[in-house]
Amino acid sequence: MRLFISILLLAVGQQCLAFGQNGHRIVAHIAEQNLNKTAKERISQLIQGVPLAKLSTWPDDIKSDERWDHTGPWHYISIADDESFGEVERSKEGDILKSLNQSEKTLSSQTASPQEKWQALAFYVHFVADIHQPFHVGRKDDRGGNDIKVSWFGNYSNLHRVWDTDLIRNQNMSYTEYADFIDDVSPDVIKQWQKSSYIDWAKESKELRATLYDFPQGGRLHYEFAYKNTPIINKRLAQAGFRLAAKLNTLFGEQQ
């Protein structure tokens, strides 16, 4: 199983570079550092010692394989500014809220195979990060910011990519350094963050969107934009990491 996972991750990882790789690794690393002993042992046994940070990018890497094309809509949910989550028309192909619940169900299953479980774990780790990225709870008319063209320090980009990748890369740290850098939250705040649901996380992302569209005319983004918005992305990464740890501690630390 370990050889299978390692070869698969290496193969698809060489085919494409997915957006937000370090963001997913940061979230996964924070979570792994905050697992309880039982959860850490059970997860390690399931994925044969593969770090969660490595597993976390698999759901993006497989986008290069047409056999996984059906998973594309699982990474996001589209919702207009004036819509609520109770009234929004959900995609028949699935969305991130449905996928989080389905992945959790598979991880809790007593009959799912080891392969089904490690794939569900990879999706779950990935989707917890995605739902904290505000543009994964995006407007349909601009495809979650992908159609908003901007320049980032003179280089071509789009608003979605800025939040997936560019703001994080701008800090010039490895994912472990970055995770350690933002892992300075008080226990009381962490506990408060963890008292929340998938819908709560989606609502937080949706509420942030108005701020994210506030950028200079002409879309030339540089130091001022980074200074204003890096604290937001850092908070979302930390929230995702600590919330993921709590969910995995429950799923793997208390099951029979």
C-alpha positions as CSV (number, residue, x, y, z in Angstrom):
1,M,0.0,0.0,0.0
2,R,2.8,2.5,0.9
3,L,4.6,1.7,-2.4
4,F,1.3,2.1,-4.3
5,I,0.5,5.5,-2.7
6,S,4.1,6.8,-3.1
7,I,4.3,5.8,-6.8
8,L,0.9,7.3,-7.5
9,L,1.6,10.6,-5.8
10,L,5.0,10.9,-7.6
11,A,3.5,10.1,-11.0
12,V,0.6,12.5,-10.9
13,G,2.7,15.2,-9.1
14,Q,5.1,15.2,-12.2
15,Q,2.2,15.7,-14.6
16,C,1.0,19.0,-13.3
17,L,1.6,21.7,-10.7
18,A,-1.7,22.3,-8.9
19,F,-2.7,25.7,-7.5
20,G,-2.1,26.2,-3.8
21,Q,0.2,23.2,-3.2
22,N,1.9,24.9,-0.3
23,G,-1.3,26.2,1.2
24,H,-2.6,22.6,1.4
25,R,0.7,21.4,2.8
26,I,0.7,24.1,5.5
27,V,-2.8,23.2,6.6
28,A,-2.0,19.5,6.7
29,H,1.2,20.1,8.6
30,I,-0.5,22.1,11.3
31,A,-3.1,19.4,11.6
32,E,-0.5,16.6,11.8
33,Q,1.4,18.5,14.5
34,N,-1.8,18.7,16.6
35,L,-3.1,15.1,16.3
36,N,-3.5,13.1,19.4
37,K,-1.5,9.9,19.8
38,T,-4.2,7.5,18.8
39,A,-5.2,9.5,15.7
40,K,-1.6,9.9,14.6
41,E,-1.0,6.1,14.9
42,R,-4.2,5.1,13.1
43,I,-3.6,7.6,10.3
44,S,0.0,6.6,9.9
45,Q,-1.1,2.9,9.7
46,L,-3.7,3.7,7.0
47,I,-1.3,5.7,4.8
48,Q,1.8,3.8,5.7
49,G,3.8,6.7,7.1
50,V,3.1,9.1,4.1
51,P,3.0,12.6,5.6
52,L,-0.4,14.3,5.5
53,A,1.3,17.3,3.7
54,K,2.2,15.0,0.8
55,L,-1.2,13.4,0.7
56,S,-2.9,16.8,0.8
57,T,-2.1,17.8,-2.8
58,W,-3.2,14.5,-4.4
59,P,-6.8,15.7,-5.1
60,D,-5.4,18.5,-7.2
61,D,-2.7,16.4,-8.9
62,I,-5.2,13.9,-10.2
63,K,-6.9,16.7,-12.2
64,S,-4.4,15.8,-14.9
65,D,-6.0,12.3,-15.2
66,E,-9.3,12.3,-17.1
67,R,-10.5,9.4,-15.0
68,W,-10.9,11.9,-12.2
69,D,-12.5,14.7,-14.1
70,H,-15.8,14.1,-12.2
71,T,-14.1,15.3,-9.0
72,G,-13.6,18.9,-10.3
73,P,-16.8,20.3,-8.8
74,W,-16.1,18.8,-5.5
75,H,-13.5,21.5,-4.7
76,Y,-15.9,24.4,-4.5
77,I,-19.4,25.7,-4.2
78,S,-20.8,28.7,-6.1
79,I,-23.1,31.1,-4.4
80,A,-24.3,34.6,-5.2
81,D,-23.8,37.5,-2.7
82,D,-27.6,37.7,-2.1
83,E,-28.1,33.9,-1.7
84,S,-28.1,31.9,1.5
85,F,-26.8,28.3,1.7
86,G,-30.3,27.2,2.4
87,E,-31.6,28.5,-0.9
88,V,-28.7,28.2,-3.3
89,E,-29.1,25.7,-6.1
90,R,-26.6,22.9,-5.5
91,S,-24.6,21.3,-8.4
92,K,-25.9,17.9,-9.3
93,E,-22.2,17.0,-9.8
94,G,-21.5,17.6,-6.2
95,D,-19.8,20.5,-4.3
96,I,-17.4,21.0,-1.5
97,L,-20.0,20.7,1.3
98,K,-21.3,17.4,0.0
99,S,-17.8,16.1,-0.6
100,L,-16.7,16.9,3.0
101,N,-19.7,15.0,4.4
102,Q,-19.1,12.1,2.0
103,S,-15.4,11.9,2.8
104,E,-16.2,11.9,6.5
105,K,-18.8,9.2,6.0
106,T,-16.2,7.0,4.3
107,L,-13.6,7.6,7.0
108,S,-16.2,6.6,9.6
109,S,-17.2,3.4,7.7
110,Q,-16.5,0.0,9.1
111,T,-16.7,-1.6,5.7
112,A,-14.7,0.8,3.4
113,S,-11.5,-0.7,2.0
114,P,-8.1,0.7,2.9
115,Q,-7.8,2.2,-0.6
116,E,-11.2,3.9,-0.3
117,K,-10.2,5.2,3.1
118,W,-6.9,6.7,2.2
119,Q,-8.4,8.3,-0.8
120,A,-11.2,9.7,1.4
121,L,-8.6,11.0,3.8
122,A,-6.7,12.7,1.0
123,F,-9.9,14.4,-0.2
124,Y,-10.9,15.3,3.3
125,V,-7.6,17.0,4.2
126,H,-7.6,18.8,0.9
127,F,-11.2,20.0,1.1
128,V,-10.9,21.3,4.6
129,A,-8.3,23.7,3.3
130,D,-10.2,24.5,0.1
131,I,-13.4,25.6,2.0
132,H,-11.3,28.1,4.0
133,Q,-10.0,29.7,0.8
134,P,-12.8,32.3,0.2
135,F,-12.8,31.9,-3.6
136,H,-13.7,28.3,-3.2
137,V,-17.0,29.6,-1.9
138,G,-17.1,31.9,-4.9
139,R,-19.4,33.8,-7.3
140,K,-20.5,31.7,-10.3
141,D,-20.3,34.7,-12.7
142,D,-16.5,35.0,-12.4
143,R,-15.7,31.3,-11.6
144,G,-14.6,32.1,-8.1
145,G,-12.2,34.9,-9.1
146,N,-10.6,32.9,-11.9
147,D,-11.9,35.3,-14.5
148,I,-10.7,38.4,-12.7
149,K,-7.4,39.0,-14.4
150,V,-4.7,40.9,-12.4
151,S,-1.0,41.3,-12.3
152,W,1.0,40.2,-9.3
153,F,4.2,42.2,-8.9
154,G,4.2,42.6,-12.7
155,N,3.4,39.0,-13.5
156,Y,0.2,37.8,-15.1
157,S,-2.2,36.1,-12.6
158,N,-5.9,36.1,-11.6
159,L,-7.6,36.8,-8.3
160,H,-8.2,33.2,-7.4
161,R,-4.6,32.3,-8.0
162,V,-3.4,35.2,-5.9
163,W,-5.3,33.8,-2.9
164,D,-4.5,30.2,-3.7
165,T,-0.8,30.6,-4.3
166,D,0.7,34.1,-4.8
167,L,0.1,35.5,-1.3
168,I,1.6,32.4,0.3
169,R,4.5,32.2,-2.0
170,N,5.3,35.9,-1.4
171,Q,6.3,35.0,2.2
172,N,9.3,33.0,0.8
173,M,9.1,30.2,3.4
174,S,8.9,26.4,3.1
175,Y,5.5,25.0,4.1
176,T,6.9,23.7,7.4
177,E,8.4,27.2,8.2
178,Y,5.1,28.8,7.2
179,A,3.1,26.4,9.4
180,D,5.3,27.0,12.4
181,F,5.2,30.8,11.7
182,I,1.4,30.9,12.0
183,D,1.0,28.2,14.7
184,D,1.0,30.7,17.5
185,V,-2.7,30.8,18.3
186,S,-3.9,30.7,21.9
187,P,-5.7,27.5,23.1
188,D,-8.9,29.5,23.8
189,V,-9.0,30.8,20.3
190,I,-8.4,27.4,18.8
191,K,-11.2,25.9,20.9
192,Q,-13.5,28.6,19.7
193,W,-12.6,28.0,16.1
194,Q,-13.2,24.3,16.5
195,K,-16.8,24.8,17.7
196,S,-18.0,25.1,14.1
197,S,-19.5,23.2,11.2
198,Y,-18.8,22.9,7.5
199,I,-21.5,25.4,6.8
200,D,-20.0,27.8,9.3
201,W,-16.6,27.6,7.5
202,A,-18.4,28.2,4.1
203,K,-20.2,31.2,5.6
204,E,-17.0,32.7,6.9
205,S,-15.4,32.4,3.4
206,K,-18.5,34.0,1.8
207,E,-18.4,36.9,4.2
208,L,-14.8,37.6,3.4
209,R,-15.4,38.0,-0.3
210,A,-16.3,41.7,-0.3
211,T,-12.9,42.5,1.1
212,L,-11.1,40.3,-1.4
213,Y,-12.5,42.3,-4.4
214,D,-11.1,45.5,-3.0
215,F,-8.0,46.0,-5.1
216,P,-6.5,48.9,-7.2
217,Q,-8.1,49.9,-10.5
218,G,-6.2,48.2,-13.3
219,G,-5.6,45.1,-11.1
220,R,-1.9,45.8,-10.4
221,L,-1.3,44.1,-7.1
222,H,1.9,44.4,-5.1
223,Y,3.2,45.4,-1.6
224,E,0.2,47.2,-0.4
225,F,-2.2,44.4,-1.4
226,A,0.1,41.8,0.2
227,Y,0.4,43.8,3.4
228,K,-3.4,44.2,3.7
229,N,-4.4,40.6,2.8
230,T,-1.6,38.3,4.1
231,P,-3.0,38.4,7.7
232,I,-6.4,37.2,6.3
233,I,-4.9,34.2,4.4
234,N,-2.7,33.4,7.4
235,K,-5.8,33.2,9.7
236,R,-7.7,31.1,7.2
237,L,-4.8,28.6,6.9
238,A,-4.4,28.4,10.7
239,Q,-8.2,27.9,11.2
240,A,-8.2,25.2,8.6
241,G,-5.2,23.4,10.2
242,F,-6.6,23.4,13.7
243,R,-10.1,22.5,12.7
244,L,-8.7,19.6,10.5
245,A,-6.8,18.4,13.5
246,A,-9.9,18.4,15.7
247,K,-11.9,16.5,13.0
248,L,-9.2,13.9,12.5
249,N,-8.8,13.4,16.3
250,T,-12.5,12.6,16.5
251,L,-12.6,10.4,13.4
252,F,-9.4,8.4,14.2
253,G,-9.0,8.9,17.9
254,E,-12.3,7.7,19.2
255,Q,-13.6,5.1,16.7
256,Q,-13.6,1.5,17.6
